[in-house]
Amino acid sequence: MHVLMDLDGTLTDPFPGITRCIQHALAALGQPVPLANDLRWCIGPPLPKSFAKLLNTQDPRQVDMAMAKYRERFSTVGLYENSVFPGIPDALHALQQQGHDLVVATSKPTVFSVRIIEHFGLKKYFRSVDGSELNGEHGDKTSLIAHILARDGIPAEKAIMVGDREHDIIGARENQVRGIGVLWGYGSREELEAAGARACATSPEELPGIIHQSP
């Protein structure tokens, strides 16, 4: 089975880095700066959409300015303000031993995602790390999953998408791929099941068994 895995909220907990970089961007633009806990909802969805909501704007120029300020801090500091969820390395090893092909599929730009995966010693588990482009291409999971399936010649029925937010499951569903939710990240069981998750893992230890038994 080809297992596509989300990064933020699934493999690693990026809360400090993402929220601090959003705060940095908003402050640089002279906007009100929410508390970190009030920005939890920003972890998972494509960041430009979150900035559009935070700035209450549909002006792409304002969103681009916010993204530039965000990346100003994220590219040097924020991407390492992050930690691997306990149990993830063992779960990835178990999936590898079961013979699954593992790919990172994240809306985070590939250039940052590769650095994060390498920094935390996870690269050995994944055949590839796929994210968005800095220009926003493949920034949504539907487009990204379609791109990976087409590029690698993977039949939809041979793929599973694993993630912690509805965007992961919706992207899977729209590509006729099975979606499995994880509950240690930033989405609830209700959110994931409403989006169409076939199952939800409550811990990384459960994940290999759920994937192995997935019809």
MDAnalysis code that builds the backbone (N, CA, C; Angstrom):
import MDAnalysis as mda
import numpy as np

u = mda.Universe.empty(645, n_residues=215, atom_resindex=np.repeat(np.arange(215), 3), trajectory=True)
u.add_TopologyAttr("name", ["N", "CA", "C"] * 215)
u.add_TopologyAttr("resid", np.arange(1, 216))
u.add_TopologyAttr("resname", ["MET", "HIS", "VAL", "LEU", "MET", "ASP", "LEU", "ASP", "GLY", "THR", "LEU", "THR", "ASP", "PRO", "PHE", "PRO", "GLY", "ILE", "THR", "ARG", "CYS", "ILE", "GLN", "HIS", "ALA", "LEU", "ALA", "ALA", "LEU", "GLY", "GLN", "PRO", "VAL", "PRO", "LEU", "ALA", "ASN", "ASP", "LEU", "ARG", "TRP", "CYS", "ILE", "GLY", "PRO", "PRO", "LEU", "PRO", "LYS", "SER", "PHE", "ALA", "LYS", "LEU", "LEU", "ASN", "THR", "GLN", "ASP", "PRO", "ARG", "GLN", "VAL", "ASP", "MET", "ALA", "MET", "ALA", "LYS", "TYR", "ARG", "GLU", "ARG", "PHE", "SER", "THR", "VAL", "GLY", "LEU", "TYR", "GLU", "ASN", "SER", "VAL", "PHE", "PRO", "GLY", "ILE", "PRO", "ASP", "ALA", "LEU", "HIS", "ALA", "LEU", "GLN", "GLN", "GLN", "GLY", "HIS", "ASP", "LEU", "VAL", "VAL", "ALA", "THR", "SER", "LYS", "PRO", "THR", "VAL", "PHE", "SER", "VAL", "ARG", "ILE", "ILE", "GLU", "HIS", "PHE", "GLY", "LEU", "LYS", "LYS", "TYR", "PHE", "ARG", "SER", "VAL", "ASP", "GLY", "SER", "GLU", "LEU", "ASN", "GLY", "GLU", "HIS", "GLY", "ASP", "LYS", "THR", "SER", "LEU", "ILE", "ALA", "HIS", "ILE", "LEU", "ALA", "ARG", "ASP", "GLY", "ILE", "PRO", "ALA", "GLU", "LYS", "ALA", "ILE", "MET", "VAL", "GLY", "ASP", "ARG", "GLU", "HIS", "ASP", "ILE", "ILE", "GLY", "ALA", "ARG", "GLU", "ASN", "GLN", "VAL", "ARG", "GLY", "ILE", "GLY", "VAL", "LEU", "TRP", "GLY", "TYR", "GLY", "SER", "ARG", "GLU", "GLU", "LEU", "GLU", "ALA", "ALA", "GLY", "ALA", "ARG", "ALA", "CYS", "ALA", "THR", "SER", "PRO", "GLU", "GLU", "LEU", "PRO", "GLY", "ILE", "ILE", "HIS", "GLN", "SER", "PRO"])
u.atoms.positions = np.array([
    [0.841, -1.195, 0.000],
    [0.000, 0.000, 0.000],
    [0.884, 1.256, 0.000],
    [0.436, 2.281, -0.717],
    [1.121, 3.567, -0.729],
    [0.461, 4.454, 0.326],
    [1.215, 4.832, 1.341],
    [0.672, 5.599, 2.459],
    [1.189, 7.029, 2.387],
    [0.271, 7.960, 2.121],
    [0.601, 9.387, 2.076],
    [0.330, 9.962, 3.458],
    [1.312, 10.641, 4.031],
    [1.185, 11.123, 5.397],
    [1.349, 12.632, 5.485],
    [0.395, 13.263, 6.125],
    [0.475, 14.680, 6.432],
    [1.668, 14.926, 7.365],
    [2.143, 16.156, 7.404],
    [3.278, 16.497, 8.275],
    [2.811, 17.189, 9.558],
    [2.320, 18.420, 9.444],
    [1.916, 19.187, 10.626],
    [0.713, 18.552, 11.313],
    [0.873, 18.214, 12.580],
    [-0.222, 17.642, 13.343],
    [-0.356, 16.144, 13.199],
    [0.449, 15.546, 12.333],
    [0.416, 14.098, 12.136],
    [1.769, 13.476, 12.482],
    [2.827, 13.969, 11.858],
    [4.175, 13.499, 12.177],
    [4.821, 14.355, 13.263],
    [4.640, 15.664, 13.157],
    [5.260, 16.579, 14.115],
    [4.246, 17.572, 14.658],
    [4.591, 18.138, 15.825],
    [3.762, 19.171, 16.439],
    [4.426, 20.519, 16.184],
    [3.900, 21.305, 15.234],
    [4.541, 22.553, 14.828],
    [3.991, 23.782, 15.542],
    [3.203, 23.564, 16.609],
    [2.460, 24.660, 17.230],
    [3.318, 25.886, 17.555],
    [4.464, 25.741, 18.259],
    [5.231, 26.947, 18.605],
    [5.706, 27.716, 17.382],
    [6.263, 27.015, 16.406],
    [6.813, 27.694, 15.236],
    [5.766, 28.382, 14.396],
    [4.666, 27.690, 14.113],
    [3.631, 28.274, 13.255],
    [2.985, 29.477, 13.930],
    [2.614, 29.323, 15.183],
    [1.913, 30.437, 15.846],
    [2.827, 31.647, 16.033],
    [4.086, 31.429, 16.372],
    [5.006, 32.555, 16.545],
    [5.268, 33.270, 15.224],
    [5.315, 32.513, 14.137],
    [5.561, 33.134, 12.831],
    [4.331, 33.897, 12.343],
    [3.146, 33.388, 12.648],
    [1.931, 34.135, 12.320],
    [1.897, 35.433, 13.124],
    [2.218, 35.349, 14.407],
    [2.253, 36.554, 15.250],
    [3.276, 37.558, 14.722],
    [4.427, 37.059, 14.295],
    [5.472, 37.916, 13.721],
    [4.953, 38.643, 12.485],
    [4.271, 37.906, 11.620],
    [3.764, 38.501, 10.372],
    [2.710, 39.555, 10.663],
    [1.793, 39.254, 11.565],
    [0.729, 40.207, 11.875],
    [1.291, 41.468, 12.530],
    [2.251, 41.304, 13.424],
    [2.868, 42.459, 14.076],
    [3.597, 43.329, 13.054],
    [4.299, 42.681, 12.111],
    [5.045, 43.421, 11.092],
    [4.119, 44.241, 10.200],
    [2.880, 43.768, 10.051],
    [1.914, 44.477, 9.219],
    [1.047, 45.438, 10.023],
    [1.349, 45.571, 11.319],
    [0.597, 46.492, 12.159],
    [-0.806, 46.021, 12.488],
    [-1.008, 44.704, 12.443],
    [-2.319, 44.128, 12.718],
    [-2.403, 43.645, 14.165],
    [-3.618, 43.489, 14.718],
    [-3.762, 42.898, 16.051],
    [-3.128, 41.510, 16.080],
    [-2.481, 41.191, 17.194],
    [-1.772, 39.911, 17.310],
    [-2.494, 39.018, 18.319],
    [-3.159, 37.958, 17.864],
    [-3.862, 37.053, 18.777],
    [-2.878, 36.270, 19.647],
    [-3.389, 35.740, 20.754],
    [-2.617, 34.823, 21.574],
    [-2.383, 33.532, 20.797],
    [-1.310, 32.837, 21.142],
    [-0.970, 31.609, 20.421],
    [-2.122, 30.607, 20.424],
    [-2.757, 30.413, 21.569],
    [-3.832, 29.430, 21.644],
    [-5.017, 29.793, 20.768],
    [-5.163, 31.062, 20.434],
    [-6.255, 31.490, 19.554],
    [-5.918, 31.269, 18.085],
    [-4.723, 30.740, 17.821],
    [-4.299, 30.471, 16.447],
    [-4.202, 28.977, 16.152],
    [-4.677, 28.147, 17.062],
    [-4.602, 26.690, 16.869],
    [-5.293, 26.253, 15.581],
    [-6.379, 26.944, 15.229],
    [-7.140, 26.576, 14.039],
    [-6.340, 26.772, 12.756],
    [-5.253, 27.518, 12.827],
    [-4.429, 27.775, 11.644],
    [-3.522, 26.597, 11.293],
    [-3.405, 25.624, 12.173],
    [-2.520, 24.489, 11.906],
    [-3.287, 23.427, 11.135],
    [-2.907, 23.241, 9.906],
    [-3.564, 22.267, 9.043],
    [-4.027, 22.855, 7.732],
    [-4.920, 23.870, 7.758],
    [-5.374, 24.450, 6.492],
    [-4.247, 25.166, 5.756],
    [-4.386, 25.364, 4.442],
    [-3.395, 26.159, 3.698],
    [-3.242, 27.541, 4.332],
    [-2.014, 27.934, 4.591],
    [-1.754, 29.176, 5.327],
    [-2.295, 30.430, 4.641],
    [-2.219, 30.568, 3.309],
    [-2.793, 31.771, 2.692],
    [-4.269, 31.970, 3.033],
    [-5.024, 30.871, 3.115],
    [-6.435, 30.984, 3.474],
    [-6.596, 31.454, 4.916],
    [-5.708, 30.987, 5.790],
    [-5.763, 31.420, 7.189],
    [-5.440, 32.902, 7.306],
    [-4.443, 33.362, 6.561],
    [-4.099, 34.788, 6.601],
    [-5.235, 35.641, 6.025],
    [-5.885, 35.167, 4.983],
    [-7.016, 35.914, 4.427],
    [-8.095, 36.100, 5.486],
    [-8.328, 35.055, 6.292],
    [-9.321, 35.145, 7.356],
    [-8.838, 36.056, 8.484],
    [-7.576, 35.913, 8.880],
    [-7.021, 36.744, 9.956],
    [-7.021, 38.224, 9.586],
    [-6.743, 38.505, 8.320],
    [-6.682, 39.899, 7.854],
    [-8.033, 40.406, 7.362],
    [-9.007, 39.482, 7.322],
    [-10.346, 39.828, 6.826],
    [-10.256, 40.505, 5.454],
    [-9.574, 39.815, 4.561],
    [-9.358, 40.379, 3.231],
    [-9.386, 39.295, 2.164],
    [-9.736, 39.689, 0.960],
    [-9.608, 38.827, -0.214],
    [-8.562, 39.396, -1.172],
    [-7.826, 40.407, -0.710],
    [-6.791, 41.049, -1.517],
    [-5.543, 40.169, -1.518],
    [-5.201, 39.564, -2.636],
    [-4.043, 38.673, -2.660],
    [-2.735, 39.375, -2.318],
    [-2.672, 40.693, -2.538],
    [-1.434, 41.422, -2.220],
    [-1.198, 41.455, -0.711],
    [-2.266, 41.647, 0.060],
    [-2.124, 41.654, 1.516],
    [-1.739, 40.274, 2.032],
    [-2.348, 39.250, 1.449],
    [-2.015, 37.880, 1.849],
    [-0.563, 37.577, 1.501],
    [-0.121, 38.000, 0.330],
    [1.271, 37.772, -0.078],
    [2.252, 38.477, 0.865],
    [1.896, 39.686, 1.300],
    [2.764, 40.407, 2.242],
    [2.853, 39.656, 3.564],
    [1.722, 39.138, 4.028],
    [1.717, 38.370, 5.280],
    [2.536, 37.097, 5.133],
    [2.387, 36.416, 4.005],
    [3.161, 35.192, 3.769],
    [4.647, 35.487, 3.736],
    [5.037, 36.593, 3.134],
    [6.458, 36.958, 3.064],
    [7.027, 37.202, 4.460],
    [6.266, 37.903, 5.297],
    [6.723, 38.162, 6.663],
    [6.764, 36.869, 7.487],
    [5.792, 35.998, 7.263],
    [5.767, 34.700, 7.933],
    [7.032, 33.896, 7.590],
    [7.314, 33.812, 6.295],
    [8.458, 33.011, 5.854],
    [9.788, 33.648, 6.251],
    [9.793, 34.936, 6.451],
    [10.991, 35.641, 6.916],
    [11.499, 35.024, 8.218],
    [10.576, 34.695, 9.112],
    [10.960, 34.083, 10.387],
    [10.980, 32.567, 10.304],
    [9.995, 31.998, 9.574],
    [9.861, 30.544, 9.539],
    [11.073, 29.878, 8.900],
    [11.627, 30.483, 7.861],
    [12.709, 29.854, 7.104],
    [14.004, 29.725, 7.893],
    [14.153, 30.508, 8.945],
    [15.397, 30.455, 9.723],
    [15.201, 29.945, 11.145],
    [14.041, 30.208, 11.725],
    [13.805, 29.861, 13.135],
    [12.591, 28.954, 13.307],
    [11.471, 29.379, 12.720],
    [10.200, 28.738, 13.007],
    [10.097, 27.277, 12.641],
    [10.739, 26.854, 11.555],
    [10.573, 25.462, 11.130],
    [11.177, 24.478, 12.122],
    [12.109, 24.938, 12.964],
    [12.714, 24.062, 13.968],
    [12.041, 24.174, 15.330],
    [11.094, 25.112, 15.482],
    [10.301, 25.203, 16.716],
    [9.173, 24.179, 16.592],
    [9.515, 22.940, 16.719],
    [8.706, 21.828, 16.260],
    [9.187, 20.588, 17.002],
    [8.387, 19.551, 17.085],
    [8.827, 18.311, 17.728],
    [8.075, 17.131, 17.133],
    [8.740, 15.989, 17.076],
    [8.115, 14.766, 16.578],
    [7.202, 14.207, 17.673],
    [5.977, 13.840, 17.290],
    [5.068, 13.246, 18.265],
    [5.648, 11.932, 18.793],
    [5.563, 11.690, 20.087],
    [6.031, 10.417, 20.645],
    [5.354, 9.235, 19.949],
    [6.147, 8.226, 19.622],
    [5.607, 7.031, 18.983],
    [5.636, 7.047, 17.472],
    [5.874, 8.223, 16.876],
    [5.867, 8.307, 15.406],
    [7.004, 7.500, 14.772],
    [8.259, 7.622, 15.224],
    [9.309, 6.824, 14.584],
    [9.028, 5.321, 14.621],
    [8.529, 4.825, 15.745],
    [8.217, 3.398, 15.840],
    [7.082, 3.018, 14.885],
    [6.086, 3.886, 14.767],
    [4.974, 3.610, 13.853],
    [5.453, 3.584, 12.403],
    [6.313, 4.520, 12.044],
    [6.849, 4.558, 10.674],
    [7.694, 3.318, 10.388],
    [8.482, 2.910, 11.368],
    [9.300, 1.706, 11.205],
    [8.408, 0.482, 11.002],
    [7.339, 0.398, 11.792],
    [6.426, -0.739, 11.666],
    [5.761, -0.761, 10.290],
    [5.354, 0.404, 9.797],
    [4.739, 0.475, 8.472],
    [5.726, 0.057, 7.389],
    [6.963, 0.476, 7.547],
    [8.010, 0.080, 6.605],
    [8.191, -1.432, 6.614],
    [8.227, -1.997, 7.807],
    [8.421, -3.449, 7.949],
    [7.250, -4.222, 7.357],
    [6.078, -3.624, 7.353],
    [4.905, -4.263, 6.749],
    [4.944, -4.181, 5.229],
    [5.897, -3.423, 4.686],
    [6.054, -3.341, 3.240],
    [5.350, -2.174, 2.580],
    [4.852, -1.230, 3.361],
    [4.171, -0.077, 2.788],
    [5.178, 0.939, 2.247],
    [4.760, 1.635, 1.199],
    [5.548, 2.717, 0.589],
    [5.078, 4.024, 1.211],
    [5.981, 4.760, 1.883],
    [5.589, 5.951, 2.630],
    [6.023, 7.224, 1.915],
    [5.099, 8.172, 1.856],
    [5.340, 9.469, 1.220],
    [4.780, 10.558, 2.131],
    [5.534, 11.636, 2.324],
    [4.991, 12.802, 3.026],
    [4.183, 13.621, 2.035],
    [2.949, 13.965, 2.416],
    [2.075, 14.787, 1.572],
    [1.547, 15.931, 2.431],
    [2.130, 17.116, 2.272],
    [1.818, 18.245, 3.136],
    [1.565, 19.508, 2.326],
    [0.697, 20.375, 2.846],
    [0.470, 21.652, 2.174],
    [1.590, 22.649, 2.463],
    [2.473, 22.314, 3.397],
    [3.646, 23.145, 3.662],
    [4.580, 23.090, 2.445],
    [5.247, 24.183, 2.099],
    [6.164, 24.148, 0.954],
    [7.207, 23.029, 1.066],
    [7.455, 22.380, -0.044],
    [8.404, 21.265, -0.067],
    [9.770, 21.673, 0.472],
    [10.230, 22.871, 0.120],
    [11.567, 23.313, 0.522],
    [11.717, 23.323, 2.039],
    [10.659, 23.661, 2.774],
    [10.704, 23.640, 4.233],
    [10.452, 22.231, 4.775],
    [9.554, 21.517, 4.132],
    [9.185, 20.180, 4.604],
    [10.373, 19.228, 4.569],
    [11.154, 19.297, 3.503],
    [12.337, 18.432, 3.392],
    [13.309, 18.728, 4.528],
    [13.509, 20.005, 4.825],
    [14.430, 20.375, 5.911],
    [13.942, 19.867, 7.253],
    [12.638, 19.941, 7.492],
    [12.075, 19.460, 8.757],
    [12.228, 17.946, 8.875],
    [11.874, 17.226, 7.829],
    [11.978, 15.762, 7.851],
    [13.427, 15.324, 8.071],
    [14.354, 15.995, 7.419],
    [15.769, 15.657, 7.592],
    [16.255, 16.024, 8.990],
    [15.854, 17.200, 9.484],
    [16.292, 17.674, 10.800],
    [15.901, 16.703, 11.908],
    [14.712, 16.124, 11.795],
    [14.229, 15.239, 12.856],
    [14.512, 13.762, 12.585],
    [15.351, 13.482, 11.597],
    [15.786, 12.114, 11.353],
    [14.724, 11.185, 10.804],
    [13.742, 11.728, 10.094],
    [12.649, 10.912, 9.580],
    [12.792, 10.552, 8.104],
    [13.788, 11.110, 7.445],
    [13.908, 10.931, 5.996],
    [14.021, 9.458, 5.597],
    [14.654, 8.643, 6.445],
    [14.895, 7.228, 6.104],
    [13.605, 6.425, 5.951],
    [12.501, 6.967, 6.443],
    [11.240, 6.244, 6.358],
    [10.447, 6.556, 5.079],
    [10.810, 7.627, 4.383],
    [9.971, 8.109, 3.285],
    [10.689, 8.048, 1.935],
    [9.933, 7.581, 0.938],
    [10.460, 7.557, -0.424],
    [10.579, 8.964, -0.981],
    [9.629, 9.823, -0.632],
    [9.673, 11.206, -1.105],
    [8.962, 12.107, -0.108],
    [9.277, 13.395, -0.205],
    [8.610, 14.419, 0.601],
    [7.976, 15.394, -0.376],
    [6.647, 15.434, -0.395],
    [5.924, 16.258, -1.354],
    [5.092, 17.305, -0.631],
    [5.274, 18.557, -1.037],
    [4.504, 19.655, -0.480],
    [4.092, 20.616, -1.572],
    [3.757, 21.814, -1.169],
    [3.370, 22.836, -2.134],
    [4.604, 23.547, -2.685],
    [4.378, 24.322, -3.737],
    [5.412, 25.205, -4.250],
    [5.267, 26.563, -3.567],
    [6.321, 27.364, -3.582],
    [6.261, 28.669, -2.930],
    [5.250, 29.599, -3.602],
    [4.902, 29.302, -4.856],
    [3.900, 30.122, -5.546],
    [2.472, 29.672, -5.241],
    [2.330, 28.664, -4.358],
    [1.006, 28.199, -3.952],
    [0.516, 26.971, -4.687],
    [1.204, 26.555, -5.741],
    [0.778, 25.370, -6.476],
    [0.802, 24.144, -5.559],
    [-0.237, 23.316, -5.666],
    [-0.415, 22.114, -4.831],
    [-0.541, 22.472, -3.346],
    [-1.044, 23.675, -3.071],
    [-1.216, 24.091, -1.682],
    [-2.432, 23.484, -1.010],
    [-3.332, 22.875, -1.792],
    [-4.476, 22.180, -1.196],
    [-4.291, 20.683, -1.398],
    [-4.849, 19.904, -0.489],
    [-4.595, 18.459, -0.489],
    [-5.186, 17.755, -1.709],
    [-6.292, 18.244, -2.232],
    [-6.871, 17.613, -3.417],
    [-5.885, 17.662, -4.582],
    [-5.324, 18.834, -4.834],
    [-4.360, 19.001, -5.917],
    [-3.088, 18.221, -5.651],
    [-2.607, 18.266, -4.409],
    [-1.345, 17.588, -4.072],
    [-1.459, 16.083, -4.232],
    [-2.530, 15.507, -3.703],
    [-2.707, 14.056, -3.805],
    [-2.840, 13.639, -5.264],
    [-3.605, 14.412, -6.046],
    [-3.747, 14.112, -7.473],
    [-2.387, 14.131, -8.162],
    [-1.564, 15.106, -7.811],
    [-0.231, 15.233, -8.398],
    [0.637, 14.017, -8.070],
    [0.626, 13.584, -6.801],
    [1.447, 12.440, -6.391],
    [0.987, 11.164, -7.090],
    [-0.313, 10.939, -7.126],
    [-0.845, 9.729, -7.773],
    [-0.468, 9.692, -9.248],
    [-0.628, 10.828, -9.937],
    [-0.329, 10.877, -11.370],
    [1.168, 10.719, -11.625],
    [1.974, 11.422, -10.855],
    [3.427, 11.368, -11.072],
    [3.997, 9.970, -10.855],
    [3.491, 9.304, -9.803],
    [4.061, 8.007, -9.430],
    [3.281, 6.825, -9.994],
    [2.214, 7.116, -10.747],
    [1.427, 6.036, -11.334],
    [0.751, 5.154, -10.300],
    [0.258, 5.758, -9.230],
    [-0.368, 5.011, -8.137],
    [-1.879, 4.950, -8.354],
    [-2.457, 3.760, -8.452],
    [-3.927, 3.667, -8.541],
    [-4.541, 4.147, -7.227],
    [-5.648, 4.857, -7.310],
    [-6.280, 5.405, -6.108],
    [-6.592, 4.331, -5.080],
    [-6.984, 3.152, -5.547],
    [-7.364, 2.083, -4.606],
    [-6.150, 1.492, -3.884],
    [-4.959, 1.839, -4.327],
    [-3.740, 1.354, -3.679],
    [-3.117, 2.403, -2.765],
    [-3.851, 3.481, -2.496],
    [-3.304, 4.571, -1.688],
    [-4.190, 4.859, -0.477],
    [-3.547, 5.347, 0.583],
    [-4.224, 5.790, 1.800],
    [-3.627, 7.136, 2.188],
    [-4.484, 8.081, 2.571],
    [-4.024, 9.380, 3.075],
    [-4.261, 9.421, 4.573],
    [-3.216, 9.779, 5.325],
    [-3.298, 9.853, 6.787],
    [-3.102, 11.299, 7.217],
    [-4.038, 11.836, 7.996],
    [-3.880, 13.215, 8.439],
    [-4.779, 13.547, 9.607],
    [-4.549, 14.726, 10.180],
    [-5.266, 15.114, 11.407],
    [-6.373, 16.128, 11.177],
    [-6.541, 16.637, 9.942],
    [-7.564, 17.653, 9.697],
    [-8.473, 17.230, 8.538],
    [-9.621, 17.871, 8.467],
    [-10.593, 17.531, 7.430],
    [-10.038, 17.722, 6.024],
    [-9.096, 18.672, 5.879],
    [-8.521, 18.939, 4.555],
    [-7.813, 17.697, 4.006],
    [-7.176, 16.922, 4.896],
    [-6.513, 15.686, 4.467],
    [-7.526, 14.670, 3.964],
    [-8.612, 14.537, 4.711],
    [-9.617, 13.531, 4.379],
    [-10.418, 13.948, 3.149],
    [-10.748, 15.222, 3.045],
    [-11.467, 15.713, 1.862],
    [-10.611, 15.540, 0.611],
    [-9.320, 15.869, 0.716],
    [-8.418, 15.684, -0.416],
    [-8.347, 14.239, -0.852],
    [-8.318, 13.328, 0.132],
    [-8.317, 11.902, -0.179],
    [-9.616, 11.504, -0.876],
    [-10.732, 11.905, -0.287],
    [-12.052, 11.534, -0.833],
    [-12.226, 12.013, -2.266],
    [-11.779, 13.232, -2.544],
    [-11.959, 13.787, -3.891],
    [-11.055, 13.125, -4.925],
    [-10.088, 12.331, -4.436],
    [-9.237, 11.553, -5.341],
    [-9.544, 10.056, -5.271],
    [-10.699, 9.716, -4.641],
    [-11.102, 8.309, -4.468],
    [-10.060, 7.491, -3.694],
    [-9.359, 8.179, -2.776],
    [-8.363, 7.542, -1.916],
    [-8.949, 7.392, -0.515],
    [-8.650, 6.312, 0.155],
    [-9.123, 6.137, 1.527],
    [-8.411, 7.115, 2.459],
    [-9.163, 7.689, 3.374],
    [-8.594, 8.624, 4.331],
    [-8.665, 8.068, 5.748],
    [-7.569, 8.151, 6.470],
    [-7.525, 7.727, 7.868],
    [-7.133, 8.927, 8.721],
    [-7.914, 9.205, 9.736],
    [-7.641, 10.336, 10.610],
    [-6.785, 9.951, 11.794],
    [-6.074, 10.935, 12.341],
    [-5.311, 10.727, 13.575],
    [-5.776, 11.765, 14.596],
    [-5.851, 11.342, 15.861],
    [-6.466, 12.168, 16.893],
    [-5.475, 12.814, 17.842],
    [-4.171, 12.718, 17.555],
    [-3.189, 13.384, 18.413],
    [-2.796, 14.760, 17.866],
    [-3.399, 15.157, 16.759],
    [-3.069, 16.442, 16.145],
    [-4.071, 17.526, 16.499],
    [-4.584, 18.229, 15.472],
    [-5.378, 19.428, 15.710],
    [-6.824, 19.332, 15.226],
    [-7.237, 18.156, 14.798],
    [-8.622, 17.950, 14.396],
    [-9.318, 16.987, 15.338],
    [-10.620, 17.085, 15.427],
    [-11.404, 16.209, 16.295],
    [-11.904, 14.994, 15.514],
    [-12.348, 13.988, 16.260],
    [-12.951, 12.823, 15.619],
    [-14.176, 13.246, 14.798],
    [-14.965, 14.176, 15.367],
    [-16.161, 14.642, 14.672],
    [-15.800, 15.278, 13.330],
    [-14.771, 16.127, 13.332],
    [-14.334, 16.778, 12.094],
    [-13.896, 15.757, 11.063],
    [-13.092, 14.793, 11.494],
    [-12.518, 13.814, 10.576],
    [-13.574, 12.859, 10.039],
    [-14.463, 12.397, 10.904],
    [-15.501, 11.469, 10.450],
    [-16.508, 12.170, 9.543],
    [-16.806, 13.430, 9.840],
    [-17.720, 14.182, 8.976],
    [-17.135, 14.371, 7.581],
    [-15.807, 14.457, 7.497],
    [-15.137, 14.613, 6.206],
    [-15.046, 13.300, 5.440],
    [-15.278, 12.172, 6.141],
    [-15.278, 10.883, 5.468],
    [-14.157, 9.934, 5.850],
    [-13.519, 10.159, 6.992],
    [-12.439, 9.258, 7.414],
    [-12.964, 7.839, 7.595],
    [-12.229, 6.861, 7.058],
    [-12.627, 5.455, 7.185],
    [-12.422, 4.957, 8.611],
    [-11.414, 5.528, 9.286],
    [-11.101, 5.141, 10.663],
    [-10.276, 6.261, 11.267],
    [-10.169, 6.255, 12.594],
    [-9.345, 7.242, 13.288],
    [-8.441, 6.531, 14.291],
    [-7.165, 6.851, 14.252],
    [-6.202, 6.291, 15.201],
    [-6.063, 7.236, 16.381],
    [-6.160, 6.705, 17.581],
    [-6.049, 7.545, 18.766],
    [-4.601, 7.741, 19.203],
    [-3.690, 6.904, 18.696],
    [-2.272, 7.025, 19.025],
    [-1.448, 6.505, 17.858],
    [-0.176, 6.952, 17.740],
    [0.673, 6.419, 16.675],
    [0.811, 4.904, 16.734],
    [0.763, 4.334, 17.937],
    [0.908, 2.883, 18.085],
    [-0.215, 2.127, 17.371],
    [-1.385, 2.743, 17.279],
    [-2.527, 2.094, 16.627],
    [-2.452, 2.153, 15.103],
    [-1.712, 3.108, 14.591],
    [-1.765, 3.402, 13.159],
    [-1.366, 2.229, 12.261],
    [-0.247, 1.525, 12.522],
    [0.112, 0.419, 11.623],
    [-0.968, -0.648, 11.524],
    [-1.612, -0.959, 12.636],
    [-2.662, -1.972, 12.611],
    [-3.866, -1.520, 11.802],
    [-4.260, -0.253, 11.959],
    [-5.408, 0.278, 11.222],
    [-5.130, 0.281, 9.726],
    [-3.927, 0.725, 9.347],
    [-3.569, 0.759, 7.924],
    [-3.491, -0.641, 7.359],
    [-2.903, -1.561, 8.107],
    [-2.719, -2.929, 7.622],
    [-4.061, -3.628, 7.413],
    [-5.058, -3.253, 8.228],
    [-6.358, -3.896, 8.144],
    [-7.336, -3.123, 7.264],
    [-6.907, -1.966, 6.755],
    [-7.821, -1.151, 5.965],
    [-8.209, -1.862, 4.691],
    [-9.529, -2.001, 4.426],
    [-9.973, -2.724, 3.226],
    [-9.676, -1.958, 1.951],
])
